[in-house]
Amino acid sequence: MHSPSSSLPAGDTAARHNRHVVAQLEKSEIYRDYHQAFETTTGLPLGLRAGGSFQPPLQGSKQANSFCALMAGMNKTCAACLQLQQRVEQEAHHEPKTLECFAGLSESAVPVRVGETVVGYLQTGQVHLRKPSQIQFKKILAQLAGWKVTVDWPALEKAYFGTRVLARNQYDSVLRGLATFGEDLST
């Protein structure tokens, strides 16, 4: 007899398998314990998502950035954030990768493997790696105006300048620890 999954393209079956593996990892005690410890210790959000899932990975985290939450609420800016997530995932296939969004916040992904196959990514970020400036904020406002985005400008400014700032060496240390955890999850 012919199983339903055998009629799906190989990529669909692999993607479904990866989502299943990641869902199991998310439910595991080791992930839940590490997630809580990571967010409590670093103050940064942590997400685990299957490769190729086109959804915000840090949404719903207690440590999610309020500026990013405002951006995720609008179609044009949400699309820009999701495109960045896709890029960071593509570039993090072999090792952890950090990219900067249009607003200057850093996002990072650490690959989680089963054997040689990347099944998902640990993701964190939504931080400034250098102190934000009014000049930078004005460029963001110009970009948002170009996209015809309507937003509560005072709330956006407060959230932007309230975003956590970490020194690059501190952030790199956080990523090294996250990479070690990614390797542990892989086993």
QUIURWO-V908132 format. One record per pair of residues at least 12 apart in sequence whose C-alpha atoms are under 10 Angstrom apart, sorted by sequence separation. I is the first residue (numbers start at 1). GAP is how many residues later the second one is. D is the distance in Angstrom with one decimal. If there is no record, write none. Layout:
<<I | GAP | D> <I | GAP | D>>
This chain:
<<34 | 12 | 9.6> <35 | 12 | 8.1> <45 | 12 | 9.4> <46 | 12 | 6.3> <47 | 12 | 8.3> <56 | 12 | 10.0> <87 | 12 | 8.3> <88 | 12 | 9.2> <96 | 12 | 7.0> <97 | 12 | 5.5> <98 | 12 | 9.1> <109 | 12 | 5.7> <110 | 12 | 5.0> <111 | 12 | 8.9> <141 | 12 | 8.5> <35 | 13 | 9.3> <45 | 13 | 6.2> <46 | 13 | 9.5> <47 | 13 | 9.3> <56 | 13 | 9.9> <59 | 13 | 8.6> <68 | 13 | 8.5> <96 | 13 | 5.6> <97 | 13 | 6.7> <108 | 13 | 9.3> <109 | 13 | 5.6> <110 | 13 | 6.4> <44 | 14 | 9.7> <45 | 14 | 8.8> <46 | 14 | 10.0> <47 | 14 | 7.7> <85 | 14 | 9.0> <95 | 14 | 8.5> <96 | 14 | 4.3> <97 | 14 | 9.0> <108 | 14 | 8.2> <109 | 14 | 4.5> <110 | 14 | 8.8> <45 | 15 | 9.1> <46 | 15 | 7.1> <84 | 15 | 7.7> <95 | 15 | 6.5> <96 | 15 | 6.5> <108 | 15 | 5.5> <109 | 15 | 6.7> <141 | 15 | 9.5> <45 | 16 | 5.8> <46 | 16 | 9.3> <56 | 16 | 8.1> <84 | 16 | 8.1> <85 | 16 | 9.3> <92 | 16 | 8.4> <93 | 16 | 8.9> <94 | 16 | 8.7> <95 | 16 | 6.5> <96 | 16 | 9.9> <107 | 16 | 7.4> <108 | 16 | 5.4> <109 | 16 | 8.6> <141 | 16 | 9.4> <31 | 17 | 9.1> <44 | 17 | 9.0> <45 | 17 | 7.0> <46 | 17 | 8.0> <47 | 17 | 9.9> <84 | 17 | 6.5> <92 | 17 | 6.0> <93 | 17 | 8.1> <94 | 17 | 7.0> <95 | 17 | 9.7> <107 | 17 | 6.0> <108 | 17 | 5.7> <44 | 18 | 8.9> <45 | 18 | 4.6> <46 | 18 | 8.5> <83 | 18 | 9.5> <84 | 18 | 8.9> <91 | 18 | 8.7> <92 | 18 | 6.3> <93 | 18 | 6.1> <94 | 18 | 9.8> <106 | 18 | 8.7> <107 | 18 | 4.2> <108 | 18 | 8.7> <43 | 19 | 9.1> <44 | 19 | 5.5> <45 | 19 | 5.4> <88 | 19 | 7.6> <89 | 19 | 8.6> <90 | 19 | 9.4> <91 | 19 | 9.9> <92 | 19 | 6.2> <93 | 19 | 9.0> <94 | 19 | 9.8> <106 | 19 | 5.5> <107 | 19 | 5.6> <108 | 19 | 10.0> <137 | 19 | 9.7> <138 | 19 | 9.8> <43 | 20 | 6.2> <44 | 20 | 7.3> <45 | 20 | 8.0> <81 | 20 | 7.1> <88 | 20 | 6.8> <89 | 20 | 6.3> <91 | 20 | 9.9> <92 | 20 | 10.0> <93 | 20 | 9.5> <105 | 20 | 7.6> <106 | 20 | 5.5> <107 | 20 | 7.4> <137 | 20 | 7.7> <26 | 21 | 9.1> <42 | 21 | 9.4> <43 | 21 | 9.2> <44 | 21 | 8.5> <80 | 21 | 8.1> <81 | 21 | 8.5> <88 | 21 | 6.3> <89 | 21 | 8.3> <90 | 21 | 9.9> <105 | 21 | 5.5> <106 | 21 | 5.4> <107 | 21 | 9.5> <26 | 22 | 7.0> <39 | 22 | 8.7> <40 | 22 | 9.6> <56 | 22 | 8.5> <80 | 22 | 7.9> <81 | 22 | 9.9> <85 | 22 | 7.9> <87 | 22 | 9.9> <88 | 22 | 9.3> <89 | 22 | 8.1> <94 | 22 | 9.9> <104 | 22 | 9.2> <105 | 22 | 5.1> <106 | 22 | 6.1> <25 | 23 | 8.5> <26 | 23 | 8.7> <39 | 23 | 8.1> <40 | 23 | 8.7> <55 | 23 | 9.5> <56 | 23 | 9.9> <84 | 23 | 8.3> <85 | 23 | 8.7> <104 | 23 | 8.5> <105 | 23 | 4.9> <106 | 23 | 7.0> <134 | 23 | 9.4> <137 | 23 | 7.9> <25 | 24 | 9.8> <39 | 24 | 6.7> <55 | 24 | 9.8> <85 | 24 | 8.5> <93 | 24 | 9.4> <94 | 24 | 8.6> <104 | 24 | 6.7> <105 | 24 | 7.4> <106 | 24 | 10.0> <137 | 24 | 8.7> <23 | 25 | 8.8> <39 | 25 | 9.8> <54 | 25 | 9.8> <56 | 25 | 7.7> <57 | 25 | 9.2> <77 | 25 | 9.3> <93 | 25 | 7.0> <96 | 25 | 9.1> <98 | 25 | 9.7> <100 | 25 | 9.5> <101 | 25 | 9.0> <103 | 25 | 9.4> <104 | 25 | 8.5> <105 | 25 | 9.2> <22 | 26 | 7.2> <23 | 26 | 8.2> <35 | 26 | 9.9> <36 | 26 | 9.8> <55 | 26 | 9.4> <56 | 26 | 6.4> <81 | 26 | 9.8> <92 | 26 | 9.7> <93 | 26 | 10.0> <96 | 26 | 9.2> <97 | 26 | 9.7> <98 | 26 | 9.3> <99 | 26 | 9.4> <100 | 26 | 9.1> <104 | 26 | 8.9> <22 | 27 | 6.5> <23 | 27 | 8.2> <55 | 27 | 6.6> <93 | 27 | 9.5> <96 | 27 | 9.4> <98 | 27 | 8.4> <100 | 27 | 9.4> <105 | 27 | 9.3> <133 | 27 | 9.8> <134 | 27 | 9.1> <21 | 28 | 10.0> <22 | 28 | 5.7> <54 | 28 | 6.6> <55 | 28 | 9.9> <57 | 28 | 8.1> <93 | 28 | 8.9> <100 | 28 | 8.9> <104 | 28 | 8.2> <132 | 28 | 8.1> <133 | 28 | 8.3> <21 | 29 | 8.1> <22 | 29 | 9.1> <53 | 29 | 9.7> <54 | 29 | 8.6> <56 | 29 | 7.6> <92 | 29 | 8.3> <100 | 29 | 9.4> <103 | 29 | 9.6> <132 | 29 | 6.6> <19 | 30 | 7.7> <20 | 30 | 8.4> <55 | 30 | 8.4> <131 | 30 | 8.7> <132 | 30 | 9.5> <18 | 31 | 9.3> <19 | 31 | 5.1> <54 | 31 | 8.0> <55 | 31 | 9.4> <89 | 31 | 8.8> <132 | 31 | 8.7> <18 | 32 | 5.9> <19 | 32 | 7.7> <53 | 32 | 9.5> <54 | 32 | 7.3> <71 | 32 | 9.9> <89 | 32 | 7.3> <104 | 32 | 8.1> <128 | 32 | 9.5> <131 | 32 | 9.5> <132 | 32 | 9.9> <17 | 33 | 9.4> <18 | 33 | 7.1> <19 | 33 | 9.2> <52 | 33 | 9.6> <53 | 33 | 8.6> <88 | 33 | 9.8> <89 | 33 | 9.8> <103 | 33 | 7.8> <104 | 33 | 9.3> <127 | 33 | 9.8> <128 | 33 | 9.5> <131 | 33 | 9.1> <132 | 33 | 8.3> <16 | 34 | 9.1> <18 | 34 | 9.3> <19 | 34 | 8.3> <52 | 34 | 7.4> <89 | 34 | 9.2> <103 | 34 | 7.7> <130 | 34 | 9.7> <131 | 34 | 6.3> <15 | 35 | 7.9> <18 | 35 | 9.9> <51 | 35 | 8.9> <68 | 35 | 9.5> <88 | 35 | 9.4> <127 | 35 | 10.0> <128 | 35 | 6.8> <129 | 35 | 8.6> <130 | 35 | 6.3> <131 | 35 | 8.6> <15 | 36 | 7.5> <53 | 36 | 9.9> <67 | 36 | 9.6> <103 | 36 | 8.4> <104 | 36 | 8.9> <127 | 36 | 6.2> <128 | 36 | 6.2> <129 | 36 | 5.7> <130 | 36 | 7.1> <131 | 36 | 9.2> <15 | 37 | 7.5> <52 | 37 | 8.0> <68 | 37 | 9.0> <102 | 37 | 9.4> <103 | 37 | 5.9> <126 | 37 | 7.8> <127 | 37 | 5.3> <128 | 37 | 4.6> <129 | 37 | 5.2> <130 | 37 | 6.9> <15 | 38 | 8.8> <51 | 38 | 7.2> <52 | 38 | 9.1> <67 | 38 | 9.8> <85 | 38 | 9.2> <102 | 38 | 7.4> <103 | 38 | 9.4> <126 | 38 | 8.0> <127 | 38 | 5.8> <128 | 38 | 6.4> <129 | 38 | 5.6> <130 | 38 | 7.9> <50 | 39 | 9.9> <51 | 39 | 8.9> <125 | 39 | 9.6> <126 | 39 | 9.5> <127 | 39 | 7.0> <128 | 39 | 8.5> <129 | 39 | 5.6> <103 | 40 | 9.1> <128 | 40 | 9.1> <129 | 40 | 9.3> <102 | 41 | 8.5> <103 | 41 | 10.0> <129 | 41 | 9.3> <51 | 42 | 9.5> <129 | 42 | 7.8> <128 | 43 | 9.8> <127 | 44 | 9.1> <125 | 46 | 8.8> <124 | 50 | 9.5> <125 | 50 | 9.6> <124 | 51 | 8.6> <57 | 52 | 10.0> <123 | 52 | 9.5> <122 | 53 | 9.9> <124 | 54 | 9.0> <105 | 55 | 9.4> <123 | 55 | 8.9> <104 | 56 | 10.0> <122 | 56 | 7.6> <103 | 57 | 8.8> <122 | 57 | 8.4> <68 | 58 | 7.1> <105 | 58 | 8.7> <67 | 59 | 8.6> <68 | 59 | 9.8> <105 | 59 | 9.5> <122 | 59 | 9.0> <49 | 60 | 9.8> <51 | 60 | 8.9> <64 | 60 | 9.3> <65 | 60 | 8.9> <66 | 60 | 9.3> <105 | 60 | 9.3> <122 | 60 | 7.0> <48 | 61 | 9.2> <50 | 61 | 9.8> <51 | 61 | 9.3> <63 | 61 | 9.9> <64 | 61 | 8.9> <65 | 61 | 6.0> <121 | 61 | 8.1> <46 | 62 | 9.9> <47 | 62 | 9.3> <48 | 62 | 9.4> <49 | 62 | 10.0> <50 | 62 | 9.1> <63 | 62 | 10.0> <64 | 62 | 7.5> <65 | 62 | 7.9> <120 | 62 | 9.6> <46 | 63 | 9.9> <48 | 63 | 9.7> <49 | 63 | 9.5> <63 | 63 | 9.5> <64 | 63 | 10.0> <108 | 63 | 9.9> <122 | 63 | 10.0> <48 | 64 | 9.0> <57 | 64 | 9.2> <58 | 64 | 9.9> <57 | 65 | 8.8> <58 | 65 | 7.4> <106 | 65 | 9.7> <110 | 65 | 7.9> <57 | 66 | 6.8> <58 | 66 | 7.2> <77 | 66 | 9.8> <109 | 66 | 8.8> <110 | 66 | 9.4> <120 | 66 | 9.9> <51 | 67 | 7.3> <52 | 67 | 9.2> <53 | 67 | 9.0> <57 | 67 | 8.4> <58 | 67 | 8.7> <77 | 67 | 7.9> <108 | 67 | 8.0> <111 | 67 | 9.8> <112 | 67 | 8.7> <119 | 67 | 9.2> <50 | 68 | 8.8> <51 | 68 | 5.8> <52 | 68 | 8.3> <58 | 68 | 8.8> <76 | 68 | 8.7> <110 | 68 | 7.2> <111 | 68 | 7.8> <118 | 68 | 9.1> <50 | 69 | 5.9> <51 | 69 | 4.6> <52 | 69 | 9.8> <109 | 69 | 9.3> <110 | 69 | 5.9> <112 | 69 | 9.0> <113 | 69 | 7.9> <114 | 69 | 9.6> <117 | 69 | 9.8> <49 | 70 | 8.6> <50 | 70 | 4.0> <51 | 70 | 6.6> <77 | 70 | 8.3> <109 | 70 | 9.1> <110 | 70 | 9.4> <112 | 70 | 5.3> <113 | 70 | 7.6> <116 | 70 | 9.6> <49 | 71 | 5.4> <50 | 71 | 6.4> <76 | 71 | 6.7> <110 | 71 | 9.3> <111 | 71 | 6.7> <112 | 71 | 6.7> <113 | 71 | 9.7> <114 | 71 | 8.8> <115 | 71 | 7.5> <48 | 72 | 6.9> <49 | 72 | 5.5> <50 | 72 | 9.1> <75 | 72 | 9.9> <76 | 72 | 8.6> <77 | 72 | 8.0> <110 | 72 | 6.7> <111 | 72 | 8.5> <112 | 72 | 8.9> <113 | 72 | 7.9> <114 | 72 | 5.5> <115 | 72 | 8.3> <48 | 73 | 5.6> <49 | 73 | 6.7> <71 | 73 | 9.8> <76 | 73 | 7.4> <98 | 73 | 10.0> <110 | 73 | 9.4> <112 | 73 | 6.8> <113 | 73 | 5.0> <114 | 73 | 7.3> <47 | 74 | 8.0> <48 | 74 | 4.5> <49 | 74 | 7.8> <75 | 74 | 8.6> <98 | 74 | 9.4> <112 | 74 | 5.7> <113 | 74 | 8.2> <47 | 75 | 5.6> <48 | 75 | 6.2> <74 | 75 | 7.4> <111 | 75 | 9.1> <112 | 75 | 9.5> <46 | 76 | 6.9> <47 | 76 | 5.0> <48 | 76 | 9.1> <74 | 76 | 8.4> <96 | 76 | 10.0> <46 | 77 | 5.6> <47 | 77 | 6.5> <74 | 77 | 8.6> <98 | 77 | 9.2> <45 | 78 | 8.0> <46 | 78 | 4.9> <47 | 78 | 9.8> <71 | 78 | 9.6> <73 | 78 | 9.6> <97 | 78 | 9.0> <45 | 79 | 5.5> <46 | 79 | 7.9> <96 | 79 | 7.4> <44 | 80 | 6.7> <45 | 80 | 6.8> <71 | 80 | 8.9> <96 | 80 | 8.5> <44 | 81 | 6.6> <45 | 81 | 7.9> <70 | 81 | 8.1> <44 | 82 | 7.8> <45 | 82 | 9.8> <70 | 82 | 9.0> <96 | 82 | 8.9> <44 | 83 | 8.1> <96 | 83 | 6.9> <95 | 84 | 8.2> <39 | 85 | 9.6> <70 | 85 | 8.8> <71 | 85 | 8.8> <70 | 86 | 7.2> <96 | 86 | 9.7> <69 | 87 | 10.0> <67 | 88 | 8.5> <68 | 88 | 9.5> <66 | 89 | 9.3> <67 | 89 | 6.2> <70 | 89 | 8.5> <22 | 90 | 9.0> <66 | 90 | 8.5> <67 | 90 | 8.3> <69 | 90 | 9.4> <70 | 90 | 9.9> <67 | 91 | 8.3> <68 | 91 | 8.5> <66 | 92 | 9.2> <67 | 92 | 4.8> <68 | 92 | 8.6> <21 | 93 | 8.9> <66 | 93 | 5.7> <67 | 93 | 5.4> <65 | 94 | 7.9> <66 | 94 | 8.0> <67 | 94 | 8.8> <18 | 95 | 9.7> <25 | 95 | 9.9> <65 | 95 | 8.9> <67 | 95 | 8.3> <68 | 95 | 9.3> <18 | 96 | 9.3> <66 | 96 | 8.4> <67 | 96 | 7.2> <22 | 97 | 7.0> <23 | 97 | 9.9> <65 | 97 | 8.9> <66 | 97 | 7.7> <21 | 98 | 7.2> <22 | 98 | 6.4> <65 | 98 | 6.7> <18 | 99 | 9.2> <20 | 99 | 9.3> <21 | 99 | 8.5> <22 | 99 | 8.8> <65 | 99 | 8.3> <18 | 100 | 8.3> <19 | 100 | 7.5> <18 | 101 | 4.8> <19 | 101 | 7.9> <17 | 102 | 8.3> <18 | 102 | 6.9> <14 | 103 | 9.9> <16 | 103 | 10.0> <15 | 104 | 8.2> <14 | 105 | 8.9> <15 | 105 | 9.9> <44 | 120 | 8.6> <43 | 121 | 8.8> <42 | 128 | 9.9> <42 | 129 | 9.5> <44 | 130 | 9.5> <42 | 132 | 7.7> <46 | 132 | 9.5> <48 | 134 | 9.9> <38 | 136 | 9.0> <38 | 139 | 9.4> <38 | 140 | 8.6> <34 | 144 | 9.6> <34 | 147 | 8.2> <31 | 150 | 9.0> <30 | 151 | 9.7> <31 | 151 | 9.9> <31 | 153 | 9.9> <30 | 154 | 9.4> <31 | 154 | 7.8> <30 | 155 | 8.2> <28 | 157 | 9.8> <25 | 160 | 7.6> <25 | 161 | 9.6>>
